Structure formats: C-alpha cells, structure tokens
Amino acid sequence: MRLLRSRSSTEAVAFWGLLILSYLAIYGLSETLGVGYSERLDPATASISFDLNPFLWFPDLILRNNPAANPVPFLLWWVLLAFIVAEVVMVGFRVLRPGPRTRFVRVVGNQKPPPK
C-alpha cells in the first residue's frame, strides 16, 4: 500500500486528474454508437432494440435493469474502472520514475542525530 500513496501534492493532483479524465473517456466510450451500444431494428414489431457492450455496461449482465431507470450501478462501475486505470498509470509512473529516497536516522534517548 505504501507504493500507492502519493509522495507529493503533484502526484495527488496527477492521480485525481487521471481519474477524472479516464472516467470521462469511459463515459464517452459507453455512450458512443458502435462502441458502447448498438441499435437493432426489428421489422416484425417495428421497434428498435439496443445491445449494450458487456464490458462497459457490466452491471447489466448481473442486474438486468434499464440504465435509464437506474443509472447508479453503471456510474459506480465506471468510477471503479477509472480508479483502476488511474492507479495502474500512477504505479507505472512510480516504477519508471522513482522519487528520491529519504534517509531515516534512529535517535536513541537524548542523543542528537549525526550531521549530514
């Protein structure tokens, strides 16, 4: 868990920025015709049916509810996906560019730490 915590305010801002941008990208993909859903015309009943992308609309596989009637499970799924994307990018960034190592000195009793 130590690897996932931010070492500076710049990393925290980068994480939240990535989270917001990845959420918006996932939302945009799920609302795009041909990527997030597809329309199918049924000539027998003269109606249009929608086929949802099973990955972007994963809660539909479990709950079988209408996204327009109850969008909360879908929004939570997109937030979870965005969080995973942001964490993976931040961990990858941390592995590629490790920050400065800090030196810890153990002080016993009233002794002063050694000079640097």
N, CA, C and O atoms as a GROMACS GRO file, in nm:
protein
  464
    1MET      N    1   0.082  -0.120   0.000
    1MET     CA    2   0.000   0.000   0.000
    1MET      C    3   0.086   0.126   0.000
    1MET      O    4   0.040   0.231  -0.045
    2ARG      N    5   0.208   0.118   0.049
    2ARG     CA    6   0.294   0.236   0.051
    2ARG      C    7   0.322   0.285  -0.090
    2ARG      O    8   0.337   0.405  -0.113
    3LEU      N    9   0.330   0.192  -0.185
    3LEU     CA   10   0.359   0.230  -0.322
    3LEU      C   11   0.246   0.314  -0.382
    3LEU      O   12   0.270   0.397  -0.470
    4LEU      N   13   0.123   0.293  -0.335
    4LEU     CA   14   0.008   0.360  -0.394
    4LEU      C   15  -0.015   0.500  -0.338
    4LEU      O   16  -0.087   0.579  -0.398
    5ARG      N   17   0.044   0.532  -0.223
    5ARG     CA   18   0.024   0.666  -0.166
    5ARG      C   19   0.105   0.770  -0.240
    5ARG      O   20   0.212   0.741  -0.294
    6SER      N   21   0.054   0.891  -0.242
    6SER     CA   22   0.124   1.000  -0.309
    6SER      C   23   0.239   1.048  -0.223
    6SER      O   24   0.226   1.059  -0.101
    7ARG      N   25   0.350   1.078  -0.287
    7ARG     CA   26   0.466   1.132  -0.216
    7ARG      C   27   0.466   1.285  -0.217
    7ARG      O   28   0.531   1.348  -0.134
    8SER      N   29   0.392   1.342  -0.310
    8SER     CA   30   0.389   1.488  -0.318
    8SER      C   31   0.250   1.532  -0.362
    8SER      O   32   0.167   1.451  -0.404
    9SER      N   33   0.228   1.660  -0.352
    9SER     CA   34   0.098   1.713  -0.395
    9SER      C   35   0.084   1.704  -0.547
    9SER      O   36  -0.027   1.696  -0.599
   10THR      N   37   0.197   1.705  -0.620
   10THR     CA   38   0.191   1.690  -0.765
   10THR      C   39   0.138   1.552  -0.803
   10THR      O   40   0.058   1.541  -0.896
   11GLU      N   41   0.181   1.448  -0.732
   11GLU     CA   42   0.130   1.314  -0.759
   11GLU      C   43  -0.019   1.304  -0.726
   11GLU      O   44  -0.093   1.237  -0.799
   12ALA      N   45  -0.063   1.368  -0.621
   12ALA     CA   46  -0.205   1.366  -0.586
   12ALA      C   47  -0.289   1.435  -0.693
   12ALA      O   48  -0.395   1.385  -0.731
   13VAL      N   49  -0.242   1.548  -0.740
   13VAL     CA   50  -0.314   1.620  -0.846
   13VAL      C   51  -0.315   1.538  -0.975
   13VAL      O   52  -0.416   1.532  -1.045
   14ALA      N   53  -0.202   1.473  -1.006
   14ALA     CA   54  -0.196   1.389  -1.126
   14ALA      C   55  -0.292   1.272  -1.114
   14ALA      O   56  -0.358   1.237  -1.212
   15PHE      N   57  -0.301   1.210  -0.996
   15PHE     CA   58  -0.392   1.098  -0.977
   15PHE      C   59  -0.536   1.141  -0.999
   15PHE      O   60  -0.610   1.076  -1.072
   16TRP      N   61  -0.578   1.251  -0.935
   16TRP     CA   62  -0.716   1.295  -0.948
   16TRP      C   63  -0.747   1.342  -1.090
   16TRP      O   64  -0.858   1.321  -1.139
   17GLY      N   65  -0.651   1.403  -1.155
   17GLY     CA   66  -0.670   1.442  -1.294
   17GLY      C   67  -0.687   1.320  -1.384
   17GLY      O   68  -0.773   1.318  -1.472
   18LEU      N   69  -0.603   1.217  -1.362
   18LEU     CA   70  -0.616   1.093  -1.439
   18LEU      C   71  -0.748   1.024  -1.411
   18LEU      O   72  -0.811   0.971  -1.502
   19LEU      N   73  -0.791   1.026  -1.286
   19LEU     CA   74  -0.919   0.965  -1.251
   19LEU      C   75  -1.034   1.033  -1.324
   19LEU      O   76  -1.122   0.965  -1.379
   20ILE      N   77  -1.035   1.164  -1.325
   20ILE     CA   78  -1.143   1.238  -1.391
   20ILE      C   79  -1.138   1.216  -1.542
   20ILE      O   80  -1.242   1.193  -1.604
   21LEU      N   81  -1.020   1.225  -1.601
   21LEU     CA   82  -1.009   1.207  -1.746
   21LEU      C   83  -1.043   1.065  -1.789
   21LEU      O   84  -1.108   1.046  -1.893
   22SER      N   85  -1.001   0.966  -1.712
   22SER     CA   86  -1.034   0.828  -1.750
   22SER      C   87  -1.184   0.801  -1.732
   22SER      O   88  -1.243   0.727  -1.811
   23TYR      N   89  -1.246   0.860  -1.629
   23TYR     CA   90  -1.391   0.846  -1.614
   23TYR      C   91  -1.464   0.907  -1.734
   23TYR      O   92  -1.556   0.847  -1.788
   24LEU      N   93  -1.422   1.025  -1.774
   24LEU     CA   94  -1.486   1.090  -1.889
   24LEU      C   95  -1.464   1.009  -2.017
   24LEU      O   96  -1.554   1.002  -2.102
   25ALA      N   97  -1.348   0.948  -2.032
   25ALA     CA   98  -1.322   0.865  -2.151
   25ALA      C   99  -1.410   0.740  -2.150
   25ALA      O  100  -1.466   0.703  -2.253
   26ILE      N  101  -1.424   0.675  -2.034
   26ILE     CA  102  -1.509   0.556  -2.023
   26ILE      C  103  -1.654   0.594  -2.049
   26ILE      O  104  -1.725   0.522  -2.119
   27TYR      N  105  -1.698   0.704  -1.993
   27TYR     CA  106  -1.835   0.751  -2.017
   27TYR      C  107  -1.857   0.780  -2.165
   27TYR      O  108  -1.959   0.742  -2.222
   28GLY      N  109  -1.761   0.847  -2.227
   28GLY     CA  110  -1.774   0.879  -2.369
   28GLY      C  111  -1.778   0.754  -2.456
   28GLY      O  112  -1.856   0.747  -2.550
   29LEU      N  113  -1.694   0.656  -2.423
   29LEU     CA  114  -1.696   0.531  -2.499
   29LEU      C  115  -1.828   0.456  -2.482
   29LEU      O  116  -1.880   0.398  -2.578
   30SER      N  117  -1.882   0.457  -2.362
   30SER     CA  118  -2.005   0.382  -2.338
   30SER      C  119  -2.126   0.449  -2.406
   30SER      O  120  -2.226   0.382  -2.433
   31GLU      N  121  -2.118   0.578  -2.432
   31GLU     CA  122  -2.227   0.649  -2.497
   31GLU      C  123  -2.209   0.660  -2.648
   31GLU      O  124  -2.292   0.722  -2.715
   32THR      N  125  -2.103   0.601  -2.702
   32THR     CA  126  -2.076   0.608  -2.846
   32THR      C  127  -2.141   0.492  -2.918
   32THR      O  128  -2.124   0.376  -2.880
   33LEU      N  129  -2.217   0.523  -3.022
   33LEU     CA  130  -2.283   0.420  -3.102
   33LEU      C  131  -2.178   0.334  -3.171
   33LEU      O  132  -2.086   0.386  -3.234
   34GLY      N  133  -2.192   0.205  -3.159
   34GLY     CA  134  -2.098   0.111  -3.219
   34GLY      C  135  -1.989   0.066  -3.124
   34GLY      O  136  -1.929  -0.040  -3.144
   35VAL      N  137  -1.961   0.144  -3.020
   35VAL     CA  138  -1.862   0.105  -2.920
   35VAL      C  139  -1.931   0.063  -2.792
   35VAL      O  140  -1.911  -0.049  -2.745
   36GLY      N  141  -2.010   0.149  -2.735
   36GLY     CA  142  -2.078   0.121  -2.609
   36GLY      C  143  -2.210   0.048  -2.628
   36GLY      O  144  -2.253  -0.027  -2.541
   37TYR      N  145  -2.274   0.072  -2.740
   37TYR     CA  146  -2.402   0.006  -2.768
   37TYR      C  147  -2.423   0.001  -2.918
   37TYR      O  148  -2.357   0.071  -2.995
   38SER      N  149  -2.515  -0.082  -2.959
   38SER     CA  150  -2.554  -0.086  -3.100
   38SER      C  151  -2.706  -0.098  -3.107
   38SER      O  152  -2.770  -0.155  -3.019
   39GLU      N  153  -2.762  -0.043  -3.213
   39GLU     CA  154  -2.907  -0.046  -3.234
   39GLU      C  155  -2.942  -0.154  -3.334
   39GLU      O  156  -2.869  -0.179  -3.430
   40ARG      N  157  -3.054  -0.217  -3.309
   40ARG     CA  158  -3.102  -0.321  -3.400
   40ARG      C  159  -3.250  -0.296  -3.426
   40ARG      O  160  -3.329  -0.284  -3.333
   41LEU      N  161  -3.288  -0.288  -3.553
   41LEU     CA  162  -3.427  -0.266  -3.592
   41LEU      C  163  -3.495  -0.402  -3.609
   41LEU      O  164  -3.447  -0.488  -3.682
   42ASP      N  165  -3.607  -0.418  -3.541
   42ASP     CA  166  -3.687  -0.540  -3.553
   42ASP      C  167  -3.806  -0.508  -3.642
   42ASP      O  168  -3.901  -0.443  -3.597
   43PRO      N  169  -3.803  -0.553  -3.769
   43PRO     CA  170  -3.913  -0.516  -3.860
   43PRO      C  171  -4.046  -0.581  -3.825
   43PRO      O  172  -4.151  -0.528  -3.860
   44ALA      N  173  -4.044  -0.694  -3.757
   44ALA     CA  174  -4.170  -0.761  -3.722
   44ALA      C  175  -4.252  -0.679  -3.624
   44ALA      O  176  -4.374  -0.668  -3.639
   45THR      N  177  -4.185  -0.621  -3.525
   45THR     CA  178  -4.257  -0.542  -3.425
   45THR      C  179  -4.242  -0.392  -3.447
   45THR      O  180  -4.301  -0.312  -3.375
   46ALA      N  181  -4.163  -0.354  -3.546
   46ALA     CA  182  -4.135  -0.213  -3.576
   46ALA      C  183  -4.081  -0.141  -3.452
   46ALA      O  184  -4.125  -0.031  -3.418
   47SER      N  185  -3.985  -0.204  -3.387
   47SER     CA  186  -3.923  -0.143  -3.270
   47SER      C  187  -3.771  -0.150  -3.283
   47SER      O  188  -3.717  -0.225  -3.365
   48ILE      N  189  -3.706  -0.072  -3.203
   48ILE     CA  190  -3.560  -0.069  -3.201
   48ILE      C  191  -3.514  -0.129  -3.069
   48ILE      O  192  -3.564  -0.091  -2.963
   49SER      N  193  -3.419  -0.222  -3.076
   49SER     CA  194  -3.361  -0.277  -2.953
   49SER      C  195  -3.214  -0.238  -2.946
   49SER      O  196  -3.149  -0.216  -3.048
   50PHE      N  197  -3.164  -0.228  -2.825
   50PHE     CA  198  -3.026  -0.186  -2.802
   50PHE      C  199  -2.947  -0.303  -2.745
   50PHE      O  200  -2.992  -0.369  -2.651
   51ASP      N  201  -2.830  -0.327  -2.802
   51ASP     CA  202  -2.735  -0.426  -2.749
   51ASP      C  203  -2.622  -0.348  -2.682
   51ASP      O  204  -2.552  -0.271  -2.747
   52LEU      N  205  -2.605  -0.370  -2.551
   52LEU     CA  206  -2.504  -0.297  -2.475
   52LEU      C  207  -2.371  -0.372  -2.476
   52LEU      O  208  -2.369  -0.495  -2.477
   53ASN      N  209  -2.261  -0.297  -2.475
   53ASN     CA  210  -2.128  -0.356  -2.464
   53ASN      C  211  -2.117  -0.424  -2.328
   53ASN      O  212  -2.137  -0.357  -2.226
   54PRO      N  213  -2.086  -0.554  -2.323
   54PRO     CA  214  -2.087  -0.623  -2.193
   54PRO      C  215  -1.979  -0.576  -2.097
   54PRO      O  216  -1.996  -0.591  -1.976
   55PHE      N  217  -1.869  -0.520  -2.145
   55PHE     CA  218  -1.765  -0.473  -2.053
   55PHE      C  219  -1.800  -0.335  -1.996
   55PHE      O  220  -1.792  -0.314  -1.876
   56LEU      N  221  -1.839  -0.244  -2.083
   56LEU     CA  222  -1.870  -0.108  -2.037
   56LEU      C  223  -2.000  -0.102  -1.959
   56LEU      O  224  -2.017  -0.016  -1.873
   57TRP      N  225  -2.091  -0.192  -1.988
   57TRP     CA  226  -2.220  -0.195  -1.919
   57TRP      C  227  -2.232  -0.324  -1.836
   57TRP      O  228  -2.336  -0.389  -1.837
   58PHE      N  229  -2.125  -0.360  -1.765
   58PHE     CA  230  -2.118  -0.486  -1.690
   58PHE      C  231  -2.233  -0.507  -1.592
   58PHE      O  232  -2.283  -0.619  -1.585
   59PRO      N  233  -2.277  -0.407  -1.515
   59PRO     CA  234  -2.388  -0.433  -1.422
   59PRO      C  235  -2.516  -0.480  -1.490
   59PRO      O  236  -2.600  -0.542  -1.425
   60ASP      N  237  -2.531  -0.453  -1.619
   60ASP     CA  238  -2.649  -0.500  -1.690
   60ASP      C  239  -2.651  -0.653  -1.700
   60ASP      O  240  -2.759  -0.714  -1.702
   61LEU      N  241  -2.534  -0.716  -1.705
   61LEU     CA  242  -2.529  -0.862  -1.711
   61LEU      C  243  -2.580  -0.925  -1.582
   61LEU      O  244  -2.639  -1.033  -1.585
   62ILE      N  245  -2.556  -0.858  -1.470
   62ILE     CA  246  -2.596  -0.912  -1.340
   62ILE      C  247  -2.738  -0.869  -1.303
   62ILE      O  248  -2.821  -0.952  -1.265
   63LEU      N  249  -2.765  -0.740  -1.314
   63LEU     CA  250  -2.892  -0.685  -1.264
   63LEU      C  251  -3.006  -0.691  -1.365
   63LEU      O  252  -3.122  -0.701  -1.327
   64ARG      N  253  -2.974  -0.686  -1.492
   64ARG     CA  254  -3.075  -0.684  -1.598
   64ARG      C  255  -3.177  -0.572  -1.578
   64ARG      O  256  -3.297  -0.593  -1.593
   65ASN      N  257  -3.128  -0.453  -1.545
   65ASN     CA  258  -3.220  -0.340  -1.532
   65ASN      C  259  -3.191  -0.237  -1.641
   65ASN      O  260  -3.090  -0.246  -1.711
   66ASN      N  261  -3.277  -0.144  -1.654
   66ASN     CA  262  -3.267  -0.040  -1.756
   66ASN      C  263  -3.171   0.068  -1.708
   66ASN      O  264  -3.194   0.126  -1.602
   67PRO      N  265  -3.064   0.098  -1.783
   67PRO     CA  266  -2.971   0.202  -1.740
   67PRO      C  267  -3.037   0.340  -1.727
   67PRO      O  268  -2.993   0.422  -1.647
   68ALA      N  269  -3.141   0.364  -1.804
   68ALA     CA  270  -3.208   0.494  -1.794
   68ALA      C  271  -3.292   0.503  -1.666
   68ALA      O  272  -3.312   0.612  -1.612
   69ALA      N  273  -3.341   0.389  -1.618
   69ALA     CA  274  -3.425   0.390  -1.498
   69ALA      C  275  -3.341   0.396  -1.371
   69ALA      O  276  -3.380   0.463  -1.275
   70ASN      N  277  -3.227   0.328  -1.368
   70ASN     CA  278  -3.141   0.327  -1.250
   70ASN      C  279  -2.994   0.331  -1.296
   70ASN      O  280  -2.934   0.226  -1.314
   71PRO      N  281  -2.938   0.451  -1.314
   71PRO     CA  282  -2.800   0.460  -1.365
   71PRO      C  283  -2.692   0.442  -1.259
   71PRO      O  284  -2.574   0.438  -1.294
   72VAL      N  285  -2.727   0.432  -1.131
   72VAL     CA  286  -2.627   0.428  -1.024
   72VAL      C  287  -2.529   0.312  -1.037
   72VAL      O  288  -2.408   0.335  -1.026
   73PRO      N  289  -2.574   0.186  -1.062
   73PRO     CA  290  -2.475   0.078  -1.074
   73PRO      C  291  -2.377   0.099  -1.189
   73PRO      O  292  -2.260   0.062  -1.179
   74PHE      N  293  -2.423   0.158  -1.296
   74PHE     CA  294  -2.337   0.181  -1.411
   74PHE      C  295  -2.236   0.292  -1.382
   74PHE      O  296  -2.120   0.282  -1.421
   75LEU      N  297  -2.280   0.398  -1.315
   75LEU     CA  298  -2.188   0.505  -1.278
   75LEU      C  299  -2.082   0.455  -1.181
   75LEU      O  300  -1.965   0.491  -1.194
   76LEU      N  301  -2.122   0.373  -1.085
   76LEU     CA  302  -2.024   0.317  -0.990
   76LEU      C  303  -1.925   0.225  -1.062
   76LEU      O  304  -1.807   0.223  -1.028
   77TRP      N  305  -1.972   0.149  -1.160
   77TRP     CA  306  -1.882   0.063  -1.238
   77TRP      C  307  -1.781   0.147  -1.315
   77TRP      O  308  -1.663   0.111  -1.321
   78TRP      N  309  -1.825   0.258  -1.375
   78TRP     CA  310  -1.733   0.344  -1.448
   78TRP      C  311  -1.633   0.411  -1.355
   78TRP      O  312  -1.517   0.429  -1.392
   79VAL      N  313  -1.676   0.449  -1.235
   79VAL     CA  314  -1.584   0.508  -1.137
   79VAL      C  315  -1.480   0.404  -1.095
   79VAL      O  316  -1.362   0.437  -1.082
   80LEU      N  317  -1.522   0.280  -1.074
   80LEU     CA  318  -1.428   0.174  -1.037
   80LEU      C  319  -1.327   0.152  -1.149
   80LEU      O  320  -1.208   0.140  -1.123
   81LEU      N  321  -1.372   0.145  -1.273
   81LEU     CA  322  -1.281   0.130  -1.386
   81LEU      C  323  -1.184   0.247  -1.396
   81LEU      O  324  -1.065   0.227  -1.421
   82ALA      N  325  -1.234   0.368  -1.377
   82ALA     CA  326  -1.148   0.486  -1.383
   82ALA      C  327  -1.045   0.484  -1.270
   82ALA      O  328  -0.930   0.523  -1.291
   83PHE      N  329  -1.085   0.438  -1.151
   83PHE     CA  330  -0.992   0.428  -1.039
   83PHE      C  331  -0.881   0.327  -1.070
   83PHE      O  332  -0.764   0.353  -1.042
   84ILE      N  333  -0.918   0.214  -1.128
   84ILE     CA  334  -0.818   0.112  -1.162
   84ILE      C  335  -0.721   0.166  -1.267
   84ILE      O  336  -0.600   0.145  -1.257
   85VAL      N  337  -0.773   0.234  -1.367
   85VAL     CA  338  -0.687   0.292  -1.471
   85VAL      C  339  -0.591   0.394  -1.411
   85VAL      O  340  -0.472   0.393  -1.442
   86ALA      N  341  -0.642   0.483  -1.326
   86ALA     CA  342  -0.557   0.585  -1.264
   86ALA      C  343  -0.451   0.522  -1.174
   86ALA      O  344  -0.336   0.567  -1.175
   87GLU      N  345  -0.487   0.421  -1.098
   87GLU     CA  346  -0.389   0.354  -1.010
   87GLU      C  347  -0.280   0.285  -1.091
   87GLU      O  348  -0.162   0.294  -1.057
   88VAL      N  349  -0.319   0.216  -1.198
   88VAL     CA  350  -0.220   0.146  -1.280
   88VAL      C  351  -0.124   0.246  -1.344
   88VAL      O  352  -0.003   0.221  -1.349
   89VAL      N  353  -0.175   0.357  -1.394
   89VAL     CA  354  -0.089   0.458  -1.455
   89VAL      C  355   0.004   0.520  -1.350
   89VAL      O  356   0.122   0.542  -1.378
   90MET      N  357  -0.047   0.549  -1.231
   90MET     CA  358   0.037   0.609  -1.128
   90MET      C  359   0.144   0.510  -1.079
   90MET      O  360   0.258   0.551  -1.056
   91VAL      N  361   0.110   0.384  -1.064
   91VAL     CA  362   0.210   0.284  -1.023
   91VAL      C  363   0.314   0.268  -1.133
   91VAL      O  364   0.433   0.258  -1.104
   92GLY      N  365   0.271   0.265  -1.258
   92GLY     CA  366   0.366   0.259  -1.369
   92GLY      C  367   0.457   0.380  -1.372
   92GLY      O  368   0.577   0.367  -1.397
   93PHE      N  369   0.401   0.497  -1.347
   93PHE     CA  370   0.482   0.619  -1.341
   93PHE      C  371   0.582   0.611  -1.227
   93PHE      O  372   0.697   0.653  -1.242
   94ARG      N  373   0.539   0.558  -1.112
   94ARG     CA  374   0.627   0.548  -0.996
   94ARG      C  375   0.740   0.447  -1.023
   94ARG      O  376   0.853   0.467  -0.978
   95VAL      N  377   0.711   0.340  -1.096
   95VAL     CA  378   0.814   0.241  -1.127
   95VAL      C  379   0.914   0.298  -1.226
   95VAL      O  380   1.035   0.275  -1.213
   96LEU      N  381   0.866   0.372  -1.324
   96LEU     CA  382   0.956   0.429  -1.424
   96LEU      C  383   1.037   0.547  -1.371
   96LEU      O  384   1.152   0.567  -1.411
   97ARG      N  385   0.977   0.626  -1.282
   97ARG     CA  386   1.046   0.742  -1.226
   97ARG      C  387   1.039   0.740  -1.074
   97ARG      O  388   0.956   0.809  -1.015
   98PRO      N  389   1.124   0.661  -1.010
   98PRO     CA  390   1.120   0.659  -0.863
   98PRO      C  391   1.163   0.792  -0.805
   98PRO      O  392   1.251   0.860  -0.859
   99GLY      N  393   1.101   0.829  -0.695
   99GLY     CA  394   1.132   0.955  -0.629
   99GLY      C  395   1.259   0.943  -0.547
   99GLY      O  396   1.318   0.835  -0.539
  100PRO      N  397   1.302   1.053  -0.487
  100PRO     CA  398   1.424   1.049  -0.406
  100PRO      C  399   1.403   0.964  -0.280
  100PRO      O  400   1.296   0.967  -0.219
  101ARG      N  401   1.505   0.891  -0.244
  101ARG     CA  402   1.500   0.809  -0.123
  101ARG      C  403   1.530   0.899  -0.003
  101ARG      O  404   1.619   0.984  -0.009
  102THR      N  405   1.456   0.879   0.104
  102THR     CA  406   1.482   0.955   0.226
  102THR      C  407   1.567   0.871   0.320
  102THR      O  408   1.558   0.748   0.321
  103ARG      N  409   1.647   0.938   0.398
  103ARG     CA  410   1.735   0.870   0.492
  103ARG      C  411   1.678   0.886   0.631
  103ARG      O  412   1.661   0.997   0.679
  104PHE      N  413   1.649   0.774   0.695
  104PHE     CA  414   1.596   0.776   0.829
  104PHE      C  415   1.707   0.747   0.929
  104PHE      O  416   1.784   0.652   0.913
  105VAL      N  417   1.713   0.829   1.032
  105VAL     CA  418   1.814   0.812   1.136
  105VAL      C  419   1.740   0.780   1.265
  105VAL      O  420   1.646   0.850   1.303
  106ARG      N  421   1.784   0.676   1.332
  106ARG     CA  422   1.721   0.638   1.459
  106ARG      C  423   1.791   0.712   1.572
  106ARG      O  424   1.912   0.703   1.588
  107VAL      N  425   1.712   0.786   1.648
  107VAL     CA  426   1.764   0.861   1.761
  107VAL      C  427   1.725   0.789   1.889
  107VAL      O  428   1.607   0.761   1.912
  108VAL      N  429   1.826   0.758   1.973
  108VAL     CA  430   1.802   0.687   2.097
  108VAL      C  431   1.827   0.784   2.213
  108VAL      O  432   1.934   0.845   2.222
  109GLY      N  433   1.729   0.797   2.299
  109GLY     CA  434   1.744   0.882   2.419
  109GLY      C  435   1.752   1.028   2.380
  109GLY      O  436   1.676   1.076   2.296
  110ASN      N  437   1.848   1.101   2.444
  110ASN     CA  438   1.865   1.243   2.420
  110ASN      C  439   1.978   1.274   2.323
  110ASN      O  440   2.026   1.387   2.316
  111GLN      N  441   2.019   1.174   2.249
  111GLN     CA  442   2.130   1.195   2.155
  111GLN      C  443   2.082   1.278   2.037
  111GLN      O  444   1.965   1.272   1.998
  112LYS      N  445   2.172   1.354   1.983
  112LYS     CA  446   2.143   1.431   1.862
  112LYS      C  447   2.177   1.345   1.741
  112LYS      O  448   2.272   1.266   1.744
  113PRO      N  449   2.098   1.360   1.633
  113PRO     CA  450   2.132   1.283   1.514
  113PRO      C  451   2.264   1.330   1.453
  113PRO      O  452   2.301   1.447   1.468
  114PRO      N  453   2.336   1.241   1.385
  114PRO     CA  454   2.462   1.282   1.325
  114PRO      C  455   2.439   1.386   1.216
  114PRO      O  456   2.334   1.385   1.151
  115PRO      N  457   2.536   1.474   1.194
  115PRO     CA  458   2.520   1.576   1.091
  115PRO      C  459   2.522   1.512   0.952
  115PRO      O  460   2.578   1.404   0.932
  116LYS      N  461   2.460   1.580   0.860
  116LYS     CA  462   2.451   1.527   0.723
  116LYS      C  463   2.577   1.555   0.646
  116LYS      O  464   2.588   1.517   0.529
   0.00000   0.00000   0.00000
